Amino acid sequence: LKLKNFYGALNHTFNDSTQTVEIKPNQPDLGVIYIKEKPSADFLATRENEPSAFQFSVLSFLPGETLVIEKNGYYYEQTDVTISAYWTWEKVADLLPYNYMLNEENVLDNSNPSAIQSAN
């Protein structure tokens, strides 16, 4: 079912001066189906119960809280929404702080299972 206006399913206001949209969802969980691309084979190999014809993700909102979305896609408060299913696989790097620096000493060698066990 394609929505012509996906904001219609949400209580929302658009602020012309800040170019932001503030939403207050009608329910705590919102499913997102992306049909223009199938999930990656690696994702499906680790999650056999997920749909293979489209990408499915779930946004879970804190009850009674609003979420502001900026023009570039940034949203706040970041802690007022939890993302699960495909977007956690696809967008995990976006959850890192902007100033995140990879520390090579903390990288596990996935080709060496004994290194992974000893790290735990």
DATA-V70376 format. One record per backbone hydrogen bond with DSSP energy under -1.0 kcal/mol. NH is the residue of the N-H (numbers start at 1). CO is the residue of the C=O. If there is no record, write none. Layout:
nh=(NH | NH)
co=(CO | CO)
This chain:
nh=(8 | 10 | 11 | 13 | 15 | 19 | 20 | 21 | 22 | 23 | 24 | 30 | 32 | 34 | 44 | 45 | 46 | 50 | 55 | 57 | 58 | 59 | 60 | 61 | 62 | 65 | 67 | 68 | 69 | 70 | 73 | 76 | 80 | 82 | 84 | 86 | 88 | 89 | 90 | 91 | 94 | 95 | 96 | 100 | 106 | 107 | 112 | 115 | 116 | 117 | 118 | 119 | 120)
co=(5 | 7 | 24 | 22 | 20 | 15 | 15 | 69 | 13 | 67 | 11 | 59 | 57 | 55 | 40 | 41 | 42 | 47 | 34 | 32 | 84 | 30 | 82 | 28 | 80 | 62 | 23 | 76 | 21 | 74 | 70 | 68 | 77 | 60 | 58 | 56 | 85 | 86 | 86 | 87 | 91 | 92 | 93 | 97 | 103 | 104 | 109 | 112 | 112 | 113 | 114 | 115 | 116)
